[in-house]
Amino acid sequence: MAAGDPREVITVADPAALAQTAADRVLARIGANSGRVAICLTGGSSPKKLYQLLATETYRSQIPWGRVHWFIGDERFVPADNPLHNMGVARQIFLDRFAPPANIHPIPTGAADPDAAARLYERELQSFYGAEALGPAKPLFDMVLMGVGPDGHTASLFPGYPAVEETRRWVVGVPQAHVEPFVPRVTLTLPVLGSCREMLFEIGGADKRAILTRVLDGENLPANRARSTGETIWLVDQAALPANSRER
Ligand code: 6PG
């Protein structure tokens, strides 16, 4: 990790510990706010174990469901019942069983095109936030969950794409994905994802080792540019760690 890097890397043993540590951090964030809580979920396979854990009695009984709102950081532009739909996966695993429907905030992929969906979601986020400009003293989200793809993308912010440089729009359409699944995407932009008390990356498995090595080397990748205005945590398991930083 480069000197002066404000990120914290937390290493855990394996995928089970990854999910449990993430779930404990979600509970801690919820517990730290006695008012309305906003959590921004992520897609891909990495958070599925965490979502399953949040559905277990131990965790779900500790969540004050009525005052927690659930958003999504990026979406594949497919119908809500398509298995690729990120919020659809979270709904199926835990949200639809426990969260009041009004507290689930999906990106509306029934809109005419990804950009129209982006504009609708931007309005929804702004109305939830209560302003059209983000202020540093008032983060939009309590917690933002993130993953990293093999090319260093995070959310649907792919390397070299204009969406990565966007600072005015809150949400943008991405007509073409850079990696599978090759469906159009809708993504929150870096300043909006960063407007949070905690940004938590979950990185597990040997498949992530190559990209994590590049990230930790400080390469200019979208995932490296995603920073919270509060805490930025990279939660990493042993299998994903570069060989020279693994515990023996
Ligand atoms: C998506 C994501 C994306 C994901 C990474 C990691 O819609 O695909 O939100 O940014 O987090 O690609 O995905 P995996 O967890 O499947 O490796």
py3Dmol code that shows the C-alpha trace and the ligand (Angstrom):
import py3Dmol

protein = """\
ATOM      1  CA  MET A   1       0.000   0.000   0.000  1.00  0.00           C
ATOM      2  CA  ALA A   2       1.395   3.400  -0.958  1.00  0.00           C
ATOM      3  CA  ALA A   3       2.499   5.710   1.865  1.00  0.00           C
ATOM      4  CA  GLY A   4      -0.263   8.092   2.947  1.00  0.00           C
ATOM      5  CA  ASP A   5      -2.961   5.868   1.447  1.00  0.00           C
ATOM      6  CA  PRO A   6      -6.101   6.571   3.449  1.00  0.00           C
ATOM      7  CA  ARG A   7      -7.484   3.091   2.849  1.00  0.00           C
ATOM      8  CA  GLU A   8      -7.431   0.425   5.474  1.00  0.00           C
ATOM      9  CA  VAL A   9      -6.867  -3.198   4.402  1.00  0.00           C
ATOM     10  CA  ILE A  10      -8.336  -5.786   6.750  1.00  0.00           C
ATOM     11  CA  THR A  11      -7.357  -9.396   6.085  1.00  0.00           C
ATOM     12  CA  VAL A  12      -9.420 -12.373   7.177  1.00  0.00           C
ATOM     13  CA  ALA A  13      -8.960 -16.120   6.804  1.00  0.00           C
ATOM     14  CA  ASP A  14     -11.526 -17.260   4.260  1.00  0.00           C
ATOM     15  CA  PRO A  15     -14.858 -16.530   2.520  1.00  0.00           C
ATOM     16  CA  ALA A  16     -16.871 -17.332   5.656  1.00  0.00           C
ATOM     17  CA  ALA A  17     -14.875 -14.832   7.717  1.00  0.00           C
ATOM     18  CA  LEU A  18     -15.182 -12.299   4.898  1.00  0.00           C
ATOM     19  CA  ALA A  19     -18.975 -12.475   4.940  1.00  0.00           C
ATOM     20  CA  GLN A  20     -19.151 -12.468   8.728  1.00  0.00           C
ATOM     21  CA  THR A  21     -16.845  -9.478   9.109  1.00  0.00           C
ATOM     22  CA  ALA A  22     -18.816  -7.607   6.449  1.00  0.00           C
ATOM     23  CA  ALA A  23     -22.137  -8.460   8.134  1.00  0.00           C
ATOM     24  CA  ASP A  24     -20.805  -7.304  11.507  1.00  0.00           C
ATOM     25  CA  ARG A  25     -19.708  -4.020   9.937  1.00  0.00           C
ATOM     26  CA  VAL A  26     -23.161  -3.542   8.365  1.00  0.00           C
ATOM     27  CA  LEU A  27     -24.735  -4.022  11.813  1.00  0.00           C
ATOM     28  CA  ALA A  28     -22.229  -1.635  13.391  1.00  0.00           C
ATOM     29  CA  ARG A  29     -23.012   1.055  10.811  1.00  0.00           C
ATOM     30  CA  ILE A  30     -26.727   0.632  11.349  1.00  0.00           C
ATOM     31  CA  GLY A  31     -26.184   0.784  15.123  1.00  0.00           C
ATOM     32  CA  ALA A  32     -24.179   4.000  14.811  1.00  0.00           C
ATOM     33  CA  ASN A  33     -27.128   5.900  13.335  1.00  0.00           C
ATOM     34  CA  SER A  34     -30.299   6.164  15.383  1.00  0.00           C
ATOM     35  CA  GLY A  35     -32.205   7.802  12.517  1.00  0.00           C
ATOM     36  CA  ARG A  36     -32.833   6.837   8.900  1.00  0.00           C
ATOM     37  CA  VAL A  37     -30.061   4.586   7.591  1.00  0.00           C
ATOM     38  CA  ALA A  38     -29.062   4.294   3.899  1.00  0.00           C
ATOM     39  CA  ILE A  39     -27.075   1.308   2.652  1.00  0.00           C
ATOM     40  CA  CYS A  40     -25.904   0.981  -0.944  1.00  0.00           C
ATOM     41  CA  LEU A  41     -25.559  -2.660  -1.988  1.00  0.00           C
ATOM     42  CA  THR A  42     -23.453  -4.080  -4.785  1.00  0.00           C
ATOM     43  CA  GLY A  43     -23.807  -6.760  -7.444  1.00  0.00           C
ATOM     44  CA  GLY A  44     -21.703  -9.663  -8.632  1.00  0.00           C
ATOM     45  CA  SER A  45     -21.051 -12.865  -6.736  1.00  0.00           C
ATOM     46  CA  SER A  46     -18.904 -11.434  -3.900  1.00  0.00           C
ATOM     47  CA  PRO A  47     -21.712 -10.146  -1.630  1.00  0.00           C
ATOM     48  CA  LYS A  48     -24.004 -13.185  -1.880  1.00  0.00           C
ATOM     49  CA  LYS A  49     -22.697 -14.847   1.301  1.00  0.00           C
ATOM     50  CA  LEU A  50     -23.077 -11.558   3.150  1.00  0.00           C
ATOM     51  CA  TYR A  51     -26.693 -11.255   1.970  1.00  0.00           C
ATOM     52  CA  GLN A  52     -27.363 -14.837   3.078  1.00  0.00           C
ATOM     53  CA  LEU A  53     -25.931 -14.045   6.488  1.00  0.00           C
ATOM     54  CA  LEU A  54     -28.097 -10.934   6.859  1.00  0.00           C
ATOM     55  CA  ALA A  55     -31.101 -13.215   6.326  1.00  0.00           C
ATOM     56  CA  THR A  56     -30.190 -15.464   9.273  1.00  0.00           C
ATOM     57  CA  GLU A  57     -31.950 -15.004  12.607  1.00  0.00           C
ATOM     58  CA  THR A  58     -28.789 -13.742  14.357  1.00  0.00           C
ATOM     59  CA  TYR A  59     -28.415 -10.821  11.978  1.00  0.00           C
ATOM     60  CA  ARG A  60     -31.941 -10.093  10.825  1.00  0.00           C
ATOM     61  CA  SER A  61     -33.207  -9.816  14.397  1.00  0.00           C
ATOM     62  CA  GLN A  62     -30.690  -7.022  15.009  1.00  0.00           C
ATOM     63  CA  ILE A  63     -31.706  -4.932  11.995  1.00  0.00           C
ATOM     64  CA  PRO A  64     -34.340  -2.223  12.602  1.00  0.00           C
ATOM     65  CA  TRP A  65     -35.884  -2.893   9.188  1.00  0.00           C
ATOM     66  CA  GLY A  66     -38.354  -0.006   9.336  1.00  0.00           C
ATOM     67  CA  ARG A  67     -35.652   2.644   9.300  1.00  0.00           C
ATOM     68  CA  VAL A  68     -33.068   1.086   6.977  1.00  0.00           C
ATOM     69  CA  HIS A  69     -33.180   1.967   3.253  1.00  0.00           C
ATOM     70  CA  TRP A  70     -31.446  -0.170   0.638  1.00  0.00           C
ATOM     71  CA  PHE A  71     -30.006   1.176  -2.625  1.00  0.00           C
ATOM     72  CA  ILE A  72     -27.798  -0.374  -5.319  1.00  0.00           C
ATOM     73  CA  GLY A  73     -24.508   1.014  -6.652  1.00  0.00           C
ATOM     74  CA  ASP A  74     -24.902  -0.303 -10.178  1.00  0.00           C
ATOM     75  CA  GLU A  75     -27.342  -2.345 -12.168  1.00  0.00           C
ATOM     76  CA  ARG A  76     -27.356  -4.509 -15.257  1.00  0.00           C
ATOM     77  CA  PHE A  77     -29.986  -3.118 -17.673  1.00  0.00           C
ATOM     78  CA  VAL A  78     -32.163  -6.235 -17.696  1.00  0.00           C
ATOM     79  CA  PRO A  79     -35.702  -6.846 -16.384  1.00  0.00           C
ATOM     80  CA  ALA A  80     -36.006  -7.009 -12.596  1.00  0.00           C
ATOM     81  CA  ASP A  81     -36.716 -10.757 -12.652  1.00  0.00           C
ATOM     82  CA  ASN A  82     -33.644 -11.591 -14.765  1.00  0.00           C
ATOM     83  CA  PRO A  83     -31.061 -13.548 -12.696  1.00  0.00           C
ATOM     84  CA  LEU A  84     -28.413 -10.985 -13.749  1.00  0.00           C
ATOM     85  CA  HIS A  85     -30.327  -8.163 -12.032  1.00  0.00           C
ATOM     86  CA  ASN A  86     -28.224  -7.085  -9.032  1.00  0.00           C
ATOM     87  CA  MET A  87     -31.056  -5.756  -6.863  1.00  0.00           C
ATOM     88  CA  GLY A  88     -33.149  -8.776  -7.873  1.00  0.00           C
ATOM     89  CA  VAL A  89     -30.505 -11.052  -6.352  1.00  0.00           C
ATOM     90  CA  ALA A  90     -30.422  -9.054  -3.093  1.00  0.00           C
ATOM     91  CA  ARG A  91     -34.234  -9.009  -2.986  1.00  0.00           C
ATOM     92  CA  GLN A  92     -34.437 -12.726  -3.466  1.00  0.00           C
ATOM     93  CA  ILE A  93     -31.803 -13.551  -0.850  1.00  0.00           C
ATOM     94  CA  PHE A  94     -32.960 -11.234   1.917  1.00  0.00           C
ATOM     95  CA  LEU A  95     -34.673  -7.934   1.158  1.00  0.00           C
ATOM     96  CA  ASP A  96     -38.084  -9.172   0.028  1.00  0.00           C
ATOM     97  CA  ARG A  97     -38.427 -11.237   3.186  1.00  0.00           C
ATOM     98  CA  PHE A  98     -37.638  -8.532   5.702  1.00  0.00           C
ATOM     99  CA  ALA A  99     -37.455  -4.994   4.285  1.00  0.00           C
ATOM    100  CA  PRO A 100     -40.600  -2.867   3.863  1.00  0.00           C
ATOM    101  CA  PRO A 101     -41.125  -2.491   0.066  1.00  0.00           C
ATOM    102  CA  ALA A 102     -40.911   1.314   0.336  1.00  0.00           C
ATOM    103  CA  ASN A 103     -37.379   0.962   1.762  1.00  0.00           C
ATOM    104  CA  ILE A 104     -36.058  -0.956  -1.274  1.00  0.00           C
ATOM    105  CA  HIS A 105     -34.783   1.426  -3.952  1.00  0.00           C
ATOM    106  CA  PRO A 106     -33.961  -0.412  -7.207  1.00  0.00           C
ATOM    107  CA  ILE A 107     -32.632   1.272 -10.339  1.00  0.00           C
ATOM    108  CA  PRO A 108     -35.710   1.277 -12.640  1.00  0.00           C
ATOM    109  CA  THR A 109     -34.547  -0.969 -15.476  1.00  0.00           C
ATOM    110  CA  GLY A 110     -38.041  -0.840 -16.985  1.00  0.00           C
ATOM    111  CA  ALA A 111     -37.168   2.690 -18.228  1.00  0.00           C
ATOM    112  CA  ALA A 112     -36.720   3.323 -21.969  1.00  0.00           C
ATOM    113  CA  ASP A 113     -32.915   3.077 -21.904  1.00  0.00           C
ATOM    114  CA  PRO A 114     -30.006   3.083 -19.411  1.00  0.00           C
ATOM    115  CA  ASP A 115     -29.698   6.867 -19.466  1.00  0.00           C
ATOM    116  CA  ALA A 116     -33.408   7.330 -18.728  1.00  0.00           C
ATOM    117  CA  ALA A 117     -33.082   4.860 -15.828  1.00  0.00           C
ATOM    118  CA  ALA A 118     -30.028   6.799 -14.605  1.00  0.00           C
ATOM    119  CA  ARG A 119     -31.939  10.088 -14.610  1.00  0.00           C
ATOM    120  CA  LEU A 120     -34.853   8.582 -12.711  1.00  0.00           C
ATOM    121  CA  TYR A 121     -32.545   7.070 -10.093  1.00  0.00           C
ATOM    122  CA  GLU A 122     -30.618  10.324  -9.774  1.00  0.00           C
ATOM    123  CA  ARG A 123     -33.897  12.086  -8.962  1.00  0.00           C
ATOM    124  CA  GLU A 124     -34.798   9.391  -6.444  1.00  0.00           C
ATOM    125  CA  LEU A 125     -31.429   9.703  -4.708  1.00  0.00           C
ATOM    126  CA  GLN A 126     -31.646  13.504  -4.653  1.00  0.00           C
ATOM    127  CA  SER A 127     -35.130  13.442  -3.220  1.00  0.00           C
ATOM    128  CA  PHE A 128     -34.035  10.954  -0.531  1.00  0.00           C
ATOM    129  CA  TYR A 129     -31.015  13.141   0.245  1.00  0.00           C
ATOM    130  CA  GLY A 130     -33.068  16.339   0.218  1.00  0.00           C
ATOM    131  CA  ALA A 131     -30.777  18.347  -2.099  1.00  0.00           C
ATOM    132  CA  GLU A 132     -29.334  18.306  -5.613  1.00  0.00           C
ATOM    133  CA  ALA A 133     -25.769  18.806  -4.456  1.00  0.00           C
ATOM    134  CA  LEU A 134     -23.854  16.634  -2.015  1.00  0.00           C
ATOM    135  CA  GLY A 135     -22.378  18.335   1.036  1.00  0.00           C
ATOM    136  CA  PRO A 136     -19.295  16.913   2.760  1.00  0.00           C
ATOM    137  CA  ALA A 137     -20.874  17.246   6.198  1.00  0.00           C
ATOM    138  CA  LYS A 138     -23.878  15.130   5.235  1.00  0.00           C
ATOM    139  CA  PRO A 139     -23.006  11.838   3.514  1.00  0.00           C
ATOM    140  CA  LEU A 140     -25.695  10.312   1.307  1.00  0.00           C
ATOM    141  CA  PHE A 141     -25.080   6.758   2.511  1.00  0.00           C
ATOM    142  CA  ASP A 142     -24.114   5.251   5.843  1.00  0.00           C
ATOM    143  CA  MET A 143     -22.428   2.407   4.015  1.00  0.00           C
ATOM    144  CA  VAL A 144     -21.528   1.569   0.406  1.00  0.00           C
ATOM    145  CA  LEU A 145     -20.603  -2.021  -0.466  1.00  0.00           C
ATOM    146  CA  MET A 146     -18.263  -2.531  -3.398  1.00  0.00           C
ATOM    147  CA  GLY A 147     -16.564  -5.277  -5.379  1.00  0.00           C
ATOM    148  CA  VAL A 148     -13.729  -5.246  -7.877  1.00  0.00           C
ATOM    149  CA  GLY A 149     -13.751  -6.850 -11.323  1.00  0.00           C
ATOM    150  CA  PRO A 150     -10.832  -8.488 -13.180  1.00  0.00           C
ATOM    151  CA  ASP A 151     -10.124  -5.269 -15.128  1.00  0.00           C
ATOM    152  CA  GLY A 152     -10.168  -3.062 -12.003  1.00  0.00           C
ATOM    153  CA  HIS A 153     -13.723  -1.831 -12.460  1.00  0.00           C
ATOM    154  CA  THR A 154     -15.959  -1.187  -9.521  1.00  0.00           C
ATOM    155  CA  ALA A 155     -19.724  -0.661  -9.658  1.00  0.00           C
ATOM    156  CA  SER A 156     -20.059  -0.304 -13.478  1.00  0.00           C
ATOM    157  CA  LEU A 157     -17.177   2.154 -13.720  1.00  0.00           C
ATOM    158  CA  PHE A 158     -14.893   0.494 -16.263  1.00  0.00           C
ATOM    159  CA  PRO A 159     -11.277   1.580 -16.940  1.00  0.00           C
ATOM    160  CA  GLY A 160     -11.042   4.312 -19.564  1.00  0.00           C
ATOM    161  CA  TYR A 161     -14.805   4.890 -19.735  1.00  0.00           C
ATOM    162  CA  PRO A 162     -16.128   8.489 -19.473  1.00  0.00           C
ATOM    163  CA  ALA A 163     -18.366   7.464 -16.546  1.00  0.00           C
ATOM    164  CA  VAL A 164     -15.253   7.250 -14.357  1.00  0.00           C
ATOM    165  CA  GLU A 165     -14.551  10.965 -14.897  1.00  0.00           C
ATOM    166  CA  GLU A 166     -18.138  12.122 -14.329  1.00  0.00           C
ATOM    167  CA  THR A 167     -18.409  14.596 -11.482  1.00  0.00           C
ATOM    168  CA  ARG A 168     -21.716  16.370 -12.168  1.00  0.00           C
ATOM    169  CA  ARG A 169     -24.190  13.544 -12.723  1.00  0.00           C
ATOM    170  CA  TRP A 170     -25.099  11.276  -9.806  1.00  0.00           C
ATOM    171  CA  VAL A 171     -25.979   8.297 -11.972  1.00  0.00           C
ATOM    172  CA  VAL A 172     -25.118   7.523 -15.603  1.00  0.00           C
ATOM    173  CA  GLY A 173     -26.009   4.960 -18.254  1.00  0.00           C
ATOM    174  CA  VAL A 174     -23.186   2.766 -19.585  1.00  0.00           C
ATOM    175  CA  PRO A 175     -24.199   1.491 -23.043  1.00  0.00           C
ATOM    176  CA  GLN A 176     -21.593  -1.272 -23.214  1.00  0.00           C
ATOM    177  CA  ALA A 177     -19.929  -3.303 -20.477  1.00  0.00           C
ATOM    178  CA  HIS A 178     -16.183  -3.979 -20.548  1.00  0.00           C
ATOM    179  CA  VAL A 179     -16.476  -7.477 -19.051  1.00  0.00           C
ATOM    180  CA  GLU A 180     -19.158 -10.143 -18.776  1.00  0.00           C
ATOM    181  CA  PRO A 181     -22.081 -10.000 -18.573  1.00  0.00           C
ATOM    182  CA  PHE A 182     -22.106  -7.838 -21.712  1.00  0.00           C
ATOM    183  CA  VAL A 183     -25.353  -6.032 -21.006  1.00  0.00           C
ATOM    184  CA  PRO A 184     -25.733  -2.251 -20.722  1.00  0.00           C
ATOM    185  CA  ARG A 185     -25.330  -0.919 -17.184  1.00  0.00           C
ATOM    186  CA  VAL A 186     -26.456   1.947 -15.010  1.00  0.00           C
ATOM    187  CA  THR A 187     -24.004   3.146 -12.386  1.00  0.00           C
ATOM    188  CA  LEU A 188     -23.637   5.650  -9.605  1.00  0.00           C
ATOM    189  CA  THR A 189     -20.637   7.924 -10.169  1.00  0.00           C
ATOM    190  CA  LEU A 190     -17.518   8.160  -7.994  1.00  0.00           C
ATOM    191  CA  PRO A 191     -18.504  11.301  -6.010  1.00  0.00           C
ATOM    192  CA  VAL A 192     -21.901   9.800  -5.191  1.00  0.00           C
ATOM    193  CA  LEU A 193     -20.563   6.391  -4.180  1.00  0.00           C
ATOM    194  CA  GLY A 194     -17.948   8.213  -2.123  1.00  0.00           C
ATOM    195  CA  SER A 195     -20.531  10.213  -0.203  1.00  0.00           C
ATOM    196  CA  CYS A 196     -20.722   7.738   2.662  1.00  0.00           C
ATOM    197  CA  ARG A 197     -19.532   7.096   6.178  1.00  0.00           C
ATOM    198  CA  GLU A 198     -17.968   3.798   5.127  1.00  0.00           C
ATOM    199  CA  MET A 199     -17.112   2.220   1.783  1.00  0.00           C
ATOM    200  CA  LEU A 200     -16.467  -1.504   2.157  1.00  0.00           C
ATOM    201  CA  PHE A 201     -14.850  -3.580  -0.595  1.00  0.00           C
ATOM    202  CA  GLU A 202     -15.216  -7.359  -0.267  1.00  0.00           C
ATOM    203  CA  ILE A 203     -12.418  -9.205  -2.075  1.00  0.00           C
ATOM    204  CA  GLY A 204     -12.193 -12.970  -1.758  1.00  0.00           C
ATOM    205  CA  GLY A 205     -10.689 -15.935  -3.586  1.00  0.00           C
ATOM    206  CA  ALA A 206      -7.595 -16.674  -5.663  1.00  0.00           C
ATOM    207  CA  ASP A 207      -9.342 -15.290  -8.781  1.00  0.00           C
ATOM    208  CA  LYS A 208      -8.987 -11.807  -7.296  1.00  0.00           C
ATOM    209  CA  ARG A 209      -5.270 -12.064  -6.538  1.00  0.00           C
ATOM    210  CA  ALA A 210      -4.037 -10.624  -9.857  1.00  0.00           C
ATOM    211  CA  ILE A 211      -6.273  -7.559  -9.764  1.00  0.00           C
ATOM    212  CA  LEU A 212      -5.724  -7.010  -6.033  1.00  0.00           C
ATOM    213  CA  THR A 213      -1.964  -6.979  -6.656  1.00  0.00           C
ATOM    214  CA  ARG A 214      -2.459  -4.205  -9.236  1.00  0.00           C
ATOM    215  CA  VAL A 215      -4.757  -2.278  -6.897  1.00  0.00           C
ATOM    216  CA  LEU A 216      -2.349  -2.492  -3.977  1.00  0.00           C
ATOM    217  CA  ASP A 217       0.458  -1.359  -6.296  1.00  0.00           C
ATOM    218  CA  GLY A 218      -1.538   1.836  -6.726  1.00  0.00           C
ATOM    219  CA  GLU A 219      -2.353   1.453 -10.421  1.00  0.00           C
ATOM    220  CA  ASN A 220      -4.772   4.017 -11.836  1.00  0.00           C
ATOM    221  CA  LEU A 221      -7.912   1.870 -11.882  1.00  0.00           C
ATOM    222  CA  PRO A 222     -11.516   2.849 -11.153  1.00  0.00           C
ATOM    223  CA  ALA A 223     -11.520   0.681  -8.013  1.00  0.00           C
ATOM    224  CA  ASN A 224      -8.464   2.582  -6.796  1.00  0.00           C
ATOM    225  CA  ARG A 225     -10.195   5.893  -7.323  1.00  0.00           C
ATOM    226  CA  ALA A 226     -13.271   4.953  -5.317  1.00  0.00           C
ATOM    227  CA  ARG A 227     -12.853   6.619  -1.950  1.00  0.00           C
ATOM    228  CA  SER A 228     -15.275   7.412   0.819  1.00  0.00           C
ATOM    229  CA  THR A 229     -15.489  10.824   2.410  1.00  0.00           C
ATOM    230  CA  GLY A 230     -15.407   8.744   5.614  1.00  0.00           C
ATOM    231  CA  GLU A 231     -13.704   5.343   5.939  1.00  0.00           C
ATOM    232  CA  THR A 232     -12.569   3.227   2.973  1.00  0.00           C
ATOM    233  CA  ILE A 233     -12.004  -0.402   3.922  1.00  0.00           C
ATOM    234  CA  TRP A 234     -10.703  -3.242   1.744  1.00  0.00           C
ATOM    235  CA  LEU A 235     -11.755  -6.517   3.328  1.00  0.00           C
ATOM    236  CA  VAL A 236      -9.597  -9.229   1.814  1.00  0.00           C
ATOM    237  CA  ASP A 237      -9.284 -12.980   2.409  1.00  0.00           C
ATOM    238  CA  GLN A 238      -6.002 -14.937   2.433  1.00  0.00           C
ATOM    239  CA  ALA A 239      -6.559 -16.507  -0.985  1.00  0.00           C
ATOM    240  CA  ALA A 240      -6.881 -13.101  -2.654  1.00  0.00           C
ATOM    241  CA  LEU A 241      -3.771 -11.628  -1.057  1.00  0.00           C
ATOM    242  CA  PRO A 242      -0.634 -11.271  -3.192  1.00  0.00           C
ATOM    243  CA  ALA A 243       1.833 -14.053  -2.241  1.00  0.00           C
ATOM    244  CA  ASN A 244       4.287 -11.646  -0.580  1.00  0.00           C
ATOM    245  CA  SER A 245       1.666 -10.312   1.828  1.00  0.00           C
ATOM    246  CA  ARG A 246       0.036 -13.615   2.796  1.00  0.00           C
ATOM    247  CA  GLU A 247       0.328 -14.914   6.357  1.00  0.00           C
ATOM    248  CA  ARG A 248       2.445 -18.027   6.683  1.00  0.00           C
TER     249      ARG A 248
END
"""
ligand_1 = """\
17
6PG
C -21.682 -5.836 -11.229
C -20.968 -5.240 -10.067
C -19.485 -5.224 -10.177
C -18.941 -6.304 -9.261
C -17.563 -6.724 -9.671
C -17.113 -7.938 -8.896
O -22.814 -5.474 -11.479
O -21.091 -6.719 -11.849
O -21.585 -4.476 -9.186
O -18.848 -4.037 -9.942
O -18.932 -5.871 -7.941
O -17.561 -7.044 -11.034
O -17.952 -9.004 -9.232
P -17.799 -10.425 -8.593
O -18.164 -10.282 -7.167
O -18.801 -11.288 -9.318
O -16.397 -10.847 -8.810
"""
view = py3Dmol.view(width=600, height=400)
view.addModel(protein, "pdb")
view.setStyle({"model": 0}, {"cartoon": {"style": "trace"}})
view.addModel(ligand_1, "xyz")
view.setStyle({"model": 1}, {"stick": {}})
view.zoomTo()
view.show()
